[in-house]
């Protein structure tokens, strides 16, 4: 295949399940399931800013959400599965340990192209865009479908042992389910303008969902836990200048962006990140309040929301900024 000089994002689409839970409804369910615990009303929203989250049907897998978004995107861009020559599945959730969830997505779409999965916690989609750009500009592929499906509500801690267990469980009450898809294709003009990534892996334990042994001697996913103090220290020890570097290298700043899409596990975390990287709050696209923490699907949702509202138009500059468990950081700069 001939070498292509540039890549661009041809489109984005999302799928959110019909089912949902407001925060008061979730508190009601917690109270029902934990009769010995006094569920503090309003604490979840005060801590996180989340008013509602999407909940997928129990029979839906991560690949089902990803495929629903991909089908919308293919219709929107006029593509069919045979025109896709690579699928990258990028998400925290997946259908299986083996094989790659990308195979389930391809089979359900009826695609016959190669696939692989990328996992970097909530920065998975950022990494997938980086890889898709490298593969397209290197002449290996022309049309790459990046998909993500998150069934994060499966990690909600519905049972708490004591009153003291409630506050540490709050991060699990903020998560939300969705599917997303991005189509990258070769282009005669630059679309993906730059990307930079960093990591502080010494702090991998501060935000963790481990595998734990179950009663039969096998393994299952354990509870999602966060050490907020250690997490804050680890984030501040990241080289956060990396997040501005793709812009600075081109003589750009946050003010030049039509919108900035930043990962947001909570509203307070978003505001803190804005402070750390000197990003004006009104530049950040907010999804955490009405959509919850969408994990790796957060950034595509923000692109979709900004485009739909007219805040992001073709030709605009947009920055995708992520800080994720691991810890990892990264920015992708796009000409939309």
Backbone as numpy.savetxt, mean C-alpha at the origin, in Angstrom:
# Nx Ny Nz CAx CAy CAz Cx Cy Cz
14.01 -8.22 -27.51 13.16 -7.03 -27.51 14.05 -5.79 -27.51
13.69 -4.80 -28.31 14.51 -3.60 -28.39 14.42 -2.79 -27.11
15.50 -2.06 -26.87 15.57 -1.27 -25.65 14.61 -0.08 -25.75
13.84 0.12 -24.66 12.94 1.26 -24.59 13.54 2.30 -23.66
13.47 3.56 -24.04 14.15 4.58 -23.26 13.38 4.98 -22.01
12.04 5.00 -22.07 11.24 5.51 -20.97 10.09 4.56 -20.63
9.54 4.76 -19.43 8.30 4.10 -19.06 7.35 5.15 -18.48
6.09 4.84 -18.49 5.10 5.73 -17.90 3.97 4.92 -17.30
3.26 5.53 -16.34 2.07 4.90 -15.77 0.89 5.25 -16.67
0.32 4.23 -17.31 -0.78 4.45 -18.24 -2.12 4.60 -17.54
-2.21 4.10 -16.29 -3.47 4.20 -15.59 -3.43 3.52 -14.24
-4.43 3.83 -13.43 -4.57 3.24 -12.10 -6.05 2.94 -11.87
-6.31 1.88 -11.13 -7.69 1.54 -10.77 -7.68 0.86 -9.41
-8.80 0.97 -8.71 -8.92 0.34 -7.41 -10.26 -0.40 -7.33
-10.30 -1.34 -6.40 -11.56 -2.01 -6.08 -11.69 -2.03 -4.57
-12.82 -1.53 -4.06 -13.09 -1.63 -2.63 -14.34 -2.49 -2.45
-14.34 -3.39 -1.48 -15.50 -4.24 -1.24 -16.73 -3.42 -0.85
-17.89 -3.99 -1.08 -19.13 -3.32 -0.69 -19.25 -3.22 0.82
-18.75 -4.24 1.53 -18.88 -4.24 2.98 -17.94 -3.27 3.64
-18.37 -2.72 4.76 -17.51 -1.80 5.49 -17.94 -1.71 6.95
-17.07 -1.14 7.75 -17.35 -0.94 9.16 -16.93 0.47 9.55
-17.86 1.23 10.13 -17.46 2.48 10.74 -16.75 2.15 12.06
-16.04 3.11 12.58 -15.35 2.87 13.84 -16.33 2.60 14.98
-17.45 3.33 15.11 -18.42 2.98 16.15 -18.98 1.55 15.99
-19.20 1.12 14.74 -19.68 -0.26 14.52 -18.64 -1.28 14.96
-17.36 -1.00 14.65 -16.30 -1.91 15.08 -16.23 -1.96 16.60
-16.39 -0.82 17.25 -16.38 -0.79 18.72 -17.54 -1.60 19.28
-18.70 -1.54 18.65 -19.84 -2.35 19.10 -19.53 -3.84 19.02
-18.91 -4.27 17.91 -18.56 -5.68 17.75 -17.51 -6.11 18.77
-16.54 -5.24 19.04 -15.54 -5.57 20.05 -16.18 -5.73 21.42
-17.12 -4.87 21.73 -17.81 -4.96 23.03 -18.60 -6.27 23.13
-19.25 -6.67 22.03 -20.02 -7.92 22.02 -19.12 -9.13 22.23
-17.96 -9.12 21.62 -17.07 -10.28 21.65 -16.17 -10.31 22.88
-16.12 -9.21 23.60 -15.28 -9.14 24.80 -16.10 -8.57 25.96
-17.09 -9.34 26.43 -18.02 -8.81 27.44 -17.34 -8.41 28.75
-16.17 -8.96 29.03 -15.48 -8.62 30.27 -14.62 -7.38 30.17
-14.56 -6.76 28.97 -13.70 -5.61 28.73 -14.56 -4.38 28.46
-14.21 -3.27 29.04 -14.88 -2.01 28.75 -14.20 -1.36 27.55
-14.84 -1.45 26.39 -14.25 -0.88 25.18 -14.35 0.64 25.23
-13.22 1.35 25.28 -13.26 2.82 25.36 -13.73 3.43 24.05
-14.85 4.09 24.08 -15.43 4.65 22.86 -14.64 5.88 22.40
-14.37 5.92 21.11 -13.69 7.06 20.51 -12.18 6.99 20.52
-11.61 6.03 21.26 -10.14 5.97 21.37 -9.49 5.60 20.04
-10.10 4.67 19.29 -9.52 4.23 18.01 -9.42 5.41 17.04
-10.52 6.18 16.94 -10.49 7.31 16.00 -9.55 8.40 16.48
-9.48 8.64 17.79 -8.56 9.66 18.29 -7.11 9.28 18.02
-6.78 8.00 18.16 -5.42 7.54 17.93 -5.05 7.52 16.45
-6.01 7.15 15.61 -5.68 6.85 14.21 -6.28 7.79 13.18
-7.38 8.44 13.53 -8.10 9.26 12.56 -9.07 8.46 11.70
-9.09 7.12 11.83 -9.90 6.27 10.96 -11.37 6.32 11.36
-12.23 6.67 10.41 -13.67 6.68 10.64 -14.36 5.44 10.10
-13.79 4.88 9.02 -14.38 3.68 8.44 -13.30 2.89 7.71
-13.57 1.59 7.53 -12.66 0.72 6.77 -13.50 -0.24 5.93
-12.89 -0.73 4.83 -13.55 -1.66 3.92 -13.28 -3.09 4.39
-14.30 -3.95 4.25 -14.16 -5.34 4.68 -14.59 -6.26 3.54
-13.66 -7.08 3.08 -13.95 -8.01 1.98 -14.81 -9.16 2.48
-15.61 -9.79 1.60 -16.34 -11.00 1.98 -15.37 -12.07 2.46
-15.79 -12.91 3.39 -14.85 -13.89 3.98 -14.25 -14.86 2.97
-14.94 -15.10 1.87 -14.43 -16.05 0.88 -13.46 -15.40 -0.11
-13.29 -14.09 -0.06 -12.41 -13.41 -1.01 -10.97 -13.51 -0.58
-10.09 -13.81 -1.54 -8.66 -13.86 -1.32 -8.01 -12.56 -1.81
-6.75 -12.39 -1.46 -6.02 -11.20 -1.93 -6.04 -11.11 -3.46
-5.89 -12.24 -4.13 -5.88 -12.24 -5.60 -7.22 -11.80 -6.18
-8.33 -12.11 -5.50 -9.65 -11.69 -5.99 -9.77 -10.17 -6.00
-9.27 -9.53 -4.94 -9.30 -8.07 -4.88 -8.40 -7.46 -5.95
-7.22 -8.04 -6.12 -6.29 -7.55 -7.14 -6.88 -7.71 -8.54
-7.51 -8.84 -8.80 -8.08 -9.10 -10.12 -9.24 -8.15 -10.41
-10.08 -7.88 -9.41 -11.19 -6.95 -9.61 -10.68 -5.57 -10.03
-9.60 -5.11 -9.38 -9.00 -3.83 -9.76 -8.36 -3.90 -11.15
-7.68 -5.01 -11.42 -7.01 -5.17 -12.72 -8.02 -5.16 -13.86
-9.14 -5.82 -13.69 -10.16 -5.83 -14.75 -10.68 -4.43 -15.04
-10.89 -3.66 -14.00 -11.31 -2.27 -14.20 -10.26 -1.48 -14.98
-9.00 -1.69 -14.62 -7.92 -0.95 -15.27 -7.78 -1.36 -16.73
-7.89 -2.65 -17.02 -7.77 -3.09 -18.41 -8.88 -2.52 -19.27
-10.10 -2.48 -18.71 -11.21 -1.85 -19.46 -10.93 -0.37 -19.68
-10.43 0.29 -18.65 -10.18 1.74 -18.70 -9.11 2.09 -19.73
-8.08 1.26 -19.83 -6.95 1.55 -20.73 -7.09 0.88 -22.09
-8.13 0.06 -22.27 -8.34 -0.59 -23.56 -7.43 -1.78 -23.81
-6.82 -2.32 -22.76 -5.96 -3.49 -22.90 -6.73 -4.77 -22.63
-6.20 -5.86 -23.12 -6.71 -7.19 -22.81 -5.56 -8.01 -22.22
-5.87 -9.09 -21.49 -4.79 -9.87 -20.87 -3.67 -10.29 -21.83
-3.96 -10.65 -23.08 -2.84 -11.04 -23.97 -1.85 -9.91 -24.24
-2.25 -8.66 -24.04 -1.34 -7.54 -24.30 -0.40 -7.26 -23.12
-0.63 -7.93 -21.99 0.24 -7.77 -20.82 1.39 -8.77 -20.93
2.64 -8.30 -20.83 3.74 -9.26 -20.95 4.48 -9.51 -19.64
4.00 -8.90 -18.52 4.52 -9.23 -17.20 3.51 -8.76 -16.16
3.30 -9.59 -15.13 2.47 -9.20 -13.98 3.35 -9.26 -12.73
3.36 -8.16 -11.98 4.05 -8.12 -10.69 2.99 -7.97 -9.60
2.91 -8.96 -8.71 2.01 -8.85 -7.58 2.79 -8.25 -6.42
2.25 -7.18 -5.82 2.97 -6.45 -4.78 2.03 -6.16 -3.62
2.19 -6.86 -2.52 1.31 -6.62 -1.38 1.79 -7.29 -0.12
1.24 -6.85 1.00 1.49 -7.51 2.27 0.73 -8.83 2.31
-0.53 -8.82 1.86 -1.35 -10.04 1.82 -0.99 -10.88 0.60
-1.28 -12.15 0.69 -1.08 -13.07 -0.43 -1.97 -14.27 -0.26
-2.12 -15.04 -1.33 -2.99 -16.22 -1.26 -2.30 -17.43 -0.65
-0.98 -17.52 -0.78 -0.26 -18.72 -0.35 1.20 -18.39 -0.11
1.87 -19.24 0.66 3.32 -19.13 0.79 3.97 -19.51 -0.53
3.45 -20.53 -1.18 3.90 -20.97 -2.49 2.71 -21.47 -3.27
2.49 -21.13 -4.51 3.37 -20.33 -5.39 3.14 -18.83 -5.20
3.77 -18.05 -6.05 3.57 -16.61 -6.05 2.11 -16.28 -6.32
1.58 -15.31 -5.58 0.18 -14.91 -5.78 -0.04 -14.37 -7.19
1.01 -13.89 -7.83 0.88 -13.44 -9.22 0.33 -14.51 -10.14
0.60 -15.78 -9.83 0.06 -16.86 -10.65 -1.46 -16.95 -10.52
-1.98 -16.77 -9.33 -3.43 -16.79 -9.13 -4.08 -15.63 -9.88
-3.43 -14.47 -9.82 -3.96 -13.30 -10.52 -3.98 -13.56 -12.02
-2.87 -14.06 -12.57 -2.80 -14.32 -14.01 -3.84 -15.33 -14.46
-4.00 -16.40 -13.67 -4.97 -17.44 -14.03 -6.39 -16.89 -14.04
-6.73 -16.07 -13.07 -8.09 -15.51 -13.00 -8.34 -14.48 -14.10
-7.26 -13.79 -14.51 -7.40 -12.83 -15.62 -7.38 -13.51 -16.98
-6.84 -14.73 -17.04 -6.66 -15.40 -18.32 -5.41 -14.92 -19.03
-4.41 -14.49 -18.27 -3.15 -14.02 -18.85 -2.14 -15.15 -18.92
-1.28 -15.13 -19.92 -0.29 -16.18 -20.08 1.13 -15.70 -19.97
1.32 -14.53 -19.36 2.66 -13.91 -19.28 3.40 -14.37 -18.04
4.70 -14.10 -17.96 5.44 -14.37 -16.72 4.91 -13.52 -15.57
5.13 -14.00 -14.34 4.70 -13.27 -13.13 5.78 -13.42 -12.07
5.78 -12.51 -11.13 6.49 -12.71 -9.87 5.91 -11.79 -8.81
6.23 -12.08 -7.55 5.76 -11.29 -6.42 6.88 -10.42 -5.87
6.51 -9.27 -5.33 7.43 -8.37 -4.63 6.84 -8.10 -3.25
7.67 -8.25 -2.21 7.20 -7.96 -0.86 8.19 -7.05 -0.15
7.73 -5.86 0.21 8.50 -4.94 1.04 7.51 -4.19 1.93
6.68 -4.98 2.65 5.66 -4.42 3.53 4.83 -3.40 2.75
4.54 -2.24 3.37 3.67 -1.27 2.72 4.35 -0.50 1.60
5.64 -0.74 1.39 6.34 -0.15 0.24 6.40 -1.10 -0.96
5.62 -2.18 -0.93 5.69 -3.18 -1.99 5.35 -2.60 -3.36
4.31 -1.78 -3.46 3.93 -1.21 -4.75 5.00 -0.24 -5.25
5.59 0.54 -4.33 6.70 1.42 -4.73 7.82 0.62 -5.37
8.18 -0.49 -4.73 9.25 -1.34 -5.26 8.87 -1.95 -6.60
7.61 -2.32 -6.76 7.15 -2.90 -8.02 7.24 -1.89 -9.16
6.89 -0.63 -8.88 7.02 0.41 -9.90 8.48 0.58 -10.30
9.36 0.58 -9.30 10.80 0.68 -9.55 11.26 -0.44 -10.48
10.86 -1.68 -10.17 11.27 -2.82 -10.98 10.66 -2.77 -12.38
9.37 -2.42 -12.44 8.71 -2.33 -13.75 9.41 -1.31 -14.64
9.78 -0.17 -14.06 10.48 0.85 -14.82 11.82 0.32 -15.34
12.57 -0.37 -14.47 13.87 -0.91 -14.89 13.72 -1.94 -16.01
12.70 -2.78 -15.90 12.50 -3.83 -16.91 12.01 -3.25 -18.24
11.22 -2.19 -18.18 10.74 -1.57 -19.42 11.86 -0.77 -20.08
12.55 0.08 -19.31 13.61 0.90 -19.91 14.80 0.04 -20.34
14.94 -1.14 -19.71 16.00 -2.06 -20.13 15.65 -2.89 -21.34
14.42 -2.73 -21.86 14.02 -3.42 -23.06 13.53 -4.85 -22.86
13.29 -5.25 -21.60 12.87 -6.62 -21.33 11.36 -6.82 -21.46
10.60 -5.79 -21.16 9.14 -5.85 -21.25 8.62 -4.51 -21.74
7.43 -4.52 -22.32 6.82 -3.29 -22.81 5.60 -2.88 -21.99
4.85 -3.85 -21.47 3.62 -3.56 -20.73 3.60 -4.40 -19.47
3.65 -3.73 -18.32 3.74 -4.42 -17.03 2.55 -4.03 -16.17
1.85 -5.03 -15.67 0.71 -4.83 -14.79 1.16 -5.06 -13.35
1.06 -4.02 -12.52 1.37 -4.12 -11.09 0.06 -4.19 -10.33
-0.13 -5.27 -9.58 -1.39 -5.47 -8.87 -1.13 -5.70 -7.39
-2.13 -5.36 -6.60 -2.05 -5.52 -5.15 -3.44 -5.86 -4.62
-3.49 -6.82 -3.71 -4.73 -7.14 -3.01 -4.45 -7.25 -1.53
-5.18 -6.50 -0.73 -4.95 -6.52 0.71 -6.21 -6.97 1.45
-6.09 -8.09 2.17 -7.17 -8.55 3.05 -6.69 -8.35 4.49
-6.37 -7.10 4.78 -5.74 -6.76 6.06 -6.66 -6.94 7.25
-7.99 -6.89 7.03 -8.90 -7.03 8.17 -8.86 -8.43 8.79
-8.23 -9.37 8.09 -8.07 -10.70 8.70 -7.14 -10.65 9.91
-6.39 -9.56 10.07 -5.47 -9.43 11.20 -6.08 -8.68 12.38
-7.36 -8.30 12.28 -7.99 -7.58 13.39 -8.03 -8.47 14.64
-7.66 -7.91 15.76 -7.66 -8.65 17.03 -9.04 -8.50 17.68
-9.90 -9.47 17.38 -11.26 -9.42 17.89 -11.36 -9.83 19.36
-10.36 -10.53 19.84 -10.36 -10.94 21.26 -9.21 -10.27 21.98
-9.50 -9.62 23.09 -8.46 -9.04 23.93 -8.59 -9.65 25.33
-7.46 -9.95 25.93 -7.45 -10.66 27.20 -7.73 -9.75 28.39
-7.35 -8.48 28.28 -7.52 -7.57 29.41 -7.64 -6.15 28.90
-7.99 -5.24 29.81 -8.11 -3.84 29.45 -6.78 -3.30 28.92
-5.67 -3.79 29.48 -4.35 -3.33 29.08 -3.99 -3.75 27.66
-4.67 -4.81 27.15 -4.38 -5.30 25.80 -5.03 -4.45 24.71
-5.97 -3.59 25.08 -6.76 -2.90 24.07 -5.94 -1.88 23.28
-5.24 -1.01 23.97 -4.51 0.05 23.26 -3.44 -0.50 22.32
-2.63 -1.51 22.74 -1.66 -2.07 21.79 -2.30 -2.71 20.56
-3.59 -3.08 20.66 -4.28 -3.72 19.54 -4.85 -2.71 18.55
-4.81 -1.42 18.86 -5.44 -0.40 18.02 -4.94 -0.43 16.57
-3.63 -0.62 16.29 -3.22 -0.67 14.88 -4.00 -1.70 14.06
-4.40 -2.81 14.67 -5.16 -3.82 13.93 -6.58 -3.36 13.64
-7.09 -2.37 14.38 -8.44 -1.88 14.17 -8.52 -0.80 13.10
-7.37 -0.42 12.57 -7.34 0.63 11.55 -7.27 0.08 10.13
-6.99 -1.22 9.99 -6.70 -1.76 8.66 -7.95 -1.95 7.82
-7.74 -2.08 6.51 -8.83 -2.07 5.55 -8.47 -2.94 4.35
-9.48 -3.42 3.64 -9.28 -4.32 2.50 -9.52 -3.57 1.18
-8.72 -3.90 0.17 -8.93 -3.31 -1.15 -8.05 -4.00 -2.17
-8.33 -3.73 -3.42 -7.47 -4.17 -4.52 -7.05 -2.96 -5.34
-5.87 -3.03 -5.95 -5.41 -1.92 -6.78 -4.60 -2.46 -7.95
-4.50 -1.64 -8.99 -3.74 -2.03 -10.18 -3.18 -0.79 -10.85
-1.95 -0.92 -11.31 -1.27 0.12 -12.08 -0.75 -0.52 -13.36
-0.86 0.18 -14.48 -0.32 -0.32 -15.74 0.83 0.58 -16.16
2.01 -0.02 -16.29 3.17 0.71 -16.79 3.49 0.22 -18.18
3.84 1.14 -19.08 4.13 0.76 -20.45 5.28 1.59 -20.99
5.88 1.09 -22.05 6.98 1.82 -22.68 6.43 3.11 -23.30
7.29 4.12 -23.33 6.84 5.44 -23.76 7.97 6.19 -24.44
7.61 7.05 -25.35 8.61 7.89 -26.01 8.99 9.10 -25.19
8.22 9.38 -24.13 8.52 10.49 -23.23 8.59 9.98 -21.80
9.37 10.62 -20.94 9.53 10.13 -19.58 8.26 10.24 -18.75
7.94 9.15 -18.04 6.81 9.14 -17.11 7.28 8.84 -15.70
8.08 7.79 -15.56 8.73 7.51 -14.28 10.05 8.27 -14.30
10.13 9.34 -13.51 11.26 10.27 -13.62 12.42 9.90 -12.70
12.13 9.21 -11.60 13.21 8.87 -10.69 12.70 8.14 -9.48
13.63 7.50 -8.76 13.27 6.77 -7.55 14.50 6.59 -6.68
14.30 6.63 -5.37 15.36 6.39 -4.41 14.78 5.62 -3.23
15.59 4.74 -2.66 15.14 3.91 -1.54 16.21 3.84 -0.47
15.76 3.63 0.76 16.67 3.46 1.88 16.10 2.46 2.86
16.91 2.07 3.85 16.46 1.10 4.85 17.23 1.29 6.15
16.59 0.87 7.23 17.20 0.80 8.55 16.76 -0.53 9.15
17.37 -1.60 8.68 16.92 -2.96 9.02 17.19 -3.35 10.46
17.99 -2.58 11.17 18.23 -2.87 12.60 16.94 -2.76 13.40
15.93 -2.10 12.84 14.66 -1.90 13.56 13.54 -2.78 13.00
13.88 -3.93 12.44 12.86 -4.79 11.83 11.84 -5.30 12.84
12.19 -5.38 14.11 11.28 -5.95 15.11 10.22 -4.98 15.62
10.34 -3.69 15.31 9.46 -2.71 15.96 8.06 -2.68 15.35
7.87 -3.23 14.18 6.56 -3.32 13.53 6.49 -4.67 12.85
5.79 -5.61 13.48 6.01 -7.02 13.13 4.72 -7.84 13.19
4.54 -8.67 12.16 3.54 -9.75 12.21 4.30 -11.05 11.95
4.69 -11.77 13.01 5.56 -12.93 12.85 4.78 -14.20 12.52
5.48 -15.22 12.09 4.93 -16.57 12.09 5.13 -17.15 13.48
4.07 -17.77 14.02 4.16 -18.41 15.34 3.67 -19.84 15.22
4.13 -20.70 16.12 3.69 -22.09 16.11 2.26 -22.20 16.61
1.48 -23.05 15.91 0.13 -23.32 16.40 0.13 -24.61 17.20
-1.03 -25.01 17.67 -1.12 -26.17 18.55 -0.74 -27.48 17.89
-0.76 -27.55 16.57 -0.45 -28.80 15.87 1.02 -28.90 15.48
1.81 -27.90 15.86 3.23 -27.91 15.50 3.53 -27.19 14.21
2.49 -26.69 13.53 2.69 -25.90 12.31 2.85 -24.43 12.65
2.71 -23.60 11.63 2.88 -22.17 11.83 1.66 -21.41 11.30
1.38 -20.29 11.92 0.32 -19.38 11.48 0.82 -17.95 11.68
0.13 -16.99 11.06 0.50 -15.59 11.26 0.11 -15.16 12.66
1.03 -14.55 13.37 0.76 -14.05 14.71 0.11 -12.67 14.68
-0.06 -12.08 15.85 -0.66 -10.76 15.95 0.29 -9.69 15.42
-0.29 -8.67 14.83 0.48 -7.52 14.37 0.77 -6.64 15.58
2.05 -6.41 15.87 2.43 -5.62 17.03 3.35 -4.48 16.62
3.23 -3.37 17.34 4.06 -2.19 17.09 4.61 -1.70 18.42
5.90 -1.41 18.43 6.52 -0.72 19.56 6.62 0.75 19.13
5.67 1.60 19.55 5.62 2.96 18.99 6.84 3.80 19.29
7.42 3.64 20.46 8.60 4.43 20.82 9.79 4.03 19.95
10.05 2.71 19.87 11.17 2.23 19.06 10.94 2.53 17.57
9.68 2.46 17.14 9.37 2.77 15.74 9.70 4.23 15.43
9.33 5.12 16.32 9.62 6.55 16.11 11.13 6.79 16.06
11.87 6.12 16.94 13.33 6.27 16.94 13.91 5.75 15.63
13.43 4.57 15.20 13.94 3.97 13.96 13.66 4.82 12.75
12.45 5.41 12.67 12.11 6.27 11.53 13.02 7.49 11.50
13.26 8.08 12.67 14.12 9.27 12.71 15.57 8.96 12.36
15.96 7.68 12.52 17.32 7.29 12.15 17.44 6.90 10.68
16.31 6.81 9.98 16.36 6.64 8.53 16.98 7.88 7.90
17.62 7.70 6.77 18.11 8.84 6.01 16.94 9.41 5.22
16.20 10.32 5.86 14.98 10.83 5.24 15.25 11.77 4.07
16.51 12.17 3.89 16.84 12.98 2.71 16.62 12.18 1.43
16.63 10.83 1.55 16.36 9.96 0.40 14.99 10.28 -0.19
14.03 10.64 0.68 12.67 10.86 0.21 12.54 12.10 -0.67
13.44 13.05 -0.52 13.40 14.26 -1.36 14.38 14.20 -2.53
15.24 13.19 -2.53 16.33 13.16 -3.50 15.88 13.12 -4.96
14.88 12.29 -5.32 14.46 12.28 -6.74 13.96 13.64 -7.21
13.41 14.43 -6.29 12.96 15.77 -6.65 14.15 16.72 -6.73
15.01 16.68 -5.69 16.15 17.61 -5.62 17.07 17.44 -6.81
17.24 16.20 -7.29 18.13 15.95 -8.43 17.64 16.64 -9.69
16.36 17.01 -9.71 15.79 17.67 -10.89 15.43 19.13 -10.59
15.95 19.63 -9.47 15.69 21.02 -9.12 14.26 21.28 -8.72
13.59 20.24 -8.18 12.18 20.34 -7.81 12.02 20.26 -6.30
10.88 20.73 -5.83 10.51 20.62 -4.43 9.06 20.18 -4.30
8.61 20.04 -3.06 7.22 19.59 -2.84 6.22 20.54 -3.50
6.54 21.83 -3.55 5.62 22.82 -4.13 5.37 22.58 -5.61
6.29 21.87 -6.28 6.13 21.60 -7.71 5.21 20.41 -7.98
4.86 19.67 -6.94 4.01 18.50 -7.11 2.53 18.91 -7.12
1.77 18.34 -8.02 0.32 18.55 -7.98 -0.26 17.92 -6.72
0.29 16.78 -6.35 -0.14 16.07 -5.15 1.01 15.17 -4.71
1.07 14.90 -3.42 2.04 13.95 -2.88 1.25 12.82 -2.22
1.50 11.61 -2.66 0.85 10.43 -2.09 1.83 9.81 -1.10
1.47 9.82 0.17 2.35 9.31 1.23 1.65 8.21 2.00
2.38 7.14 2.30 1.78 6.07 3.09 1.35 6.62 4.45
0.18 6.16 4.92 -0.39 6.71 6.14 -1.06 5.63 6.98
-0.31 5.04 7.94 -0.92 4.07 8.85 -1.88 4.72 9.85
-1.73 6.02 10.05 -2.64 6.79 10.87 -2.54 8.25 10.45
-3.53 9.05 10.83 -3.50 10.47 10.49 -2.35 11.16 11.23
-2.13 10.77 12.48 -1.02 11.36 13.25 0.31 11.02 12.61
0.46 9.77 12.12 1.71 9.36 11.47 1.94 10.16 10.19
0.88 10.42 9.45 1.01 11.23 8.24 1.48 12.64 8.58
0.85 13.24 9.59 1.22 14.60 9.98 2.67 14.66 10.47
3.10 13.61 11.18 4.47 13.56 11.68 5.46 13.44 10.52
5.12 12.58 9.53 5.98 12.44 8.36 6.08 13.77 7.61
4.96 14.46 7.47 4.98 15.77 6.80 5.94 16.71 7.52
5.93 16.67 8.85 6.84 17.52 9.62 8.29 17.12 9.40
8.56 15.82 9.40 9.93 15.34 9.27 10.54 15.70 7.92
9.73 15.64 6.86 10.28 15.88 5.52 9.88 17.25 4.96
9.31 18.09 5.84 8.94 19.46 5.47 7.97 19.49 4.30
7.02 18.58 4.35 5.97 18.50 3.32 4.73 19.24 3.83
4.26 20.26 3.13 3.04 20.94 3.55 1.86 19.96 3.58
1.10 19.99 4.66 0.01 19.03 4.82 -1.00 19.09 3.68
-1.21 20.30 3.14 -2.22 20.41 2.08 -1.78 19.80 0.76
-0.49 19.38 0.67 -0.02 18.68 -0.52 -0.28 17.17 -0.42
-0.49 16.67 0.79 -0.65 15.23 1.00 -2.08 14.80 0.72
-2.22 13.74 -0.06 -3.53 13.17 -0.37 -3.95 12.26 0.78
-5.04 12.59 1.46 -5.45 11.87 2.67 -6.49 10.80 2.33
-6.17 9.56 2.68 -7.14 8.45 2.51 -7.42 7.72 3.81
-6.59 7.92 4.83 -6.69 7.14 6.06 -8.04 7.32 6.74
-8.65 8.50 6.65 -9.86 8.79 7.41 -11.05 7.97 6.91
-11.29 7.98 5.61 -12.48 7.31 5.06 -12.20 5.92 4.50
-10.93 5.56 4.34 -10.60 4.25 3.77 -9.78 3.37 4.71
-9.28 3.90 5.81 -8.46 3.12 6.73 -7.06 2.89 6.18
-6.31 2.08 6.91 -4.95 1.73 6.50 -5.02 0.61 5.47
-4.74 0.94 4.23 -4.86 0.00 3.11 -3.56 -0.74 2.83
-2.60 -0.64 3.75 -1.30 -1.32 3.60 -0.67 -0.92 2.26
-0.18 -1.88 1.47 0.52 -1.54 0.24 -0.39 -0.94 -0.83
-1.70 -1.07 -0.67 -2.64 -0.49 -1.64 -2.91 0.99 -1.39
-2.30 1.56 -0.35 -2.57 2.95 0.01 -2.20 3.93 -1.10
-1.00 3.82 -1.65 -0.55 4.79 -2.64 -1.37 4.73 -3.94
-1.68 3.54 -4.48 -2.57 3.51 -5.65 -3.94 4.11 -5.36
-4.48 3.88 -4.15 -5.77 4.49 -3.79 -5.67 6.01 -3.83
-4.56 6.56 -3.35 -4.41 8.01 -3.36 -4.30 8.56 -4.78
-3.58 7.85 -5.64 -3.52 8.26 -7.05 -4.91 8.27 -7.67
-5.64 7.18 -7.42 -7.01 7.06 -7.95 -7.88 8.19 -7.44
-7.82 8.45 -6.14 -8.68 9.47 -5.52 -8.34 10.86 -6.05
-7.05 11.16 -6.15 -6.63 12.48 -6.63 -7.01 12.68 -8.09
-6.86 11.64 -8.91 -7.22 11.75 -10.32 -8.73 11.93 -10.48
-9.47 11.15 -9.70 -10.94 11.22 -9.81 -11.46 12.59 -9.38
-10.81 13.21 -8.39 -11.25 14.51 -7.89 -10.72 15.68 -8.73
-9.87 15.38 -9.73 -9.33 16.43 -10.58 -8.11 17.13 -10.01
-7.59 16.62 -8.89 -6.37 17.21 -8.33 -5.11 16.72 -9.05
-5.25 15.64 -9.82 -4.13 15.07 -10.58 -4.57 14.88 -12.02
-3.87 15.56 -12.93 -4.20 15.48 -14.35 -2.97 15.07 -15.14
-3.19 14.60 -16.35 -2.09 14.19 -17.22 -1.11 15.36 -17.41
0.15 15.03 -17.25 1.20 16.04 -17.35 1.64 16.58 -16.01
0.85 16.34 -14.95 1.22 16.82 -13.62 2.35 15.98 -13.03
3.08 16.60 -12.10 4.09 15.90 -11.32 3.46 15.37 -10.04
3.81 14.13 -9.68 3.31 13.52 -8.46 4.43 12.71 -7.83
4.53 12.79 -6.51 5.53 12.02 -5.77 4.81 10.96 -4.93
5.32 9.73 -4.99 4.84 8.64 -4.16 5.88 8.40 -3.07
5.49 8.56 -1.81 6.43 8.53 -0.69 6.01 7.44 0.28
6.96 6.58 0.64 6.63 5.49 1.55 7.64 5.32 2.67
7.13 5.09 3.88 7.93 4.62 5.01 7.21 3.40 5.55
7.89 2.26 5.60 7.22 1.00 5.89 8.00 0.16 6.90
7.32 -0.86 7.41 7.97 -1.80 8.33 9.22 -2.35 7.70
10.21 -2.56 8.55 11.46 -3.15 8.06 12.73 -2.63 8.67
12.99 -1.35 8.74 12.21 -0.24 8.20 12.72 0.10 6.81
11.85 0.54 5.93 12.27 0.94 4.60 11.63 2.27 4.24
12.28 2.99 3.34 11.76 4.27 2.87 11.99 4.37 1.37
11.18 5.19 0.72 11.39 5.35 -0.72 10.47 6.40 -1.31
10.91 6.96 -2.42 10.11 7.91 -3.19 10.22 7.56 -4.67
9.08 7.58 -5.34 9.04 7.46 -6.81 8.43 8.75 -7.34
9.12 9.37 -8.28 8.65 10.62 -8.89 8.07 10.31 -10.27
6.85 10.77 -10.51 6.15 10.48 -11.77 5.73 11.76 -12.47
5.75 11.71 -13.78 5.02 12.68 -14.62 3.75 11.95 -15.02
2.60 12.38 -14.52 1.36 11.64 -14.71 0.85 11.74 -16.16
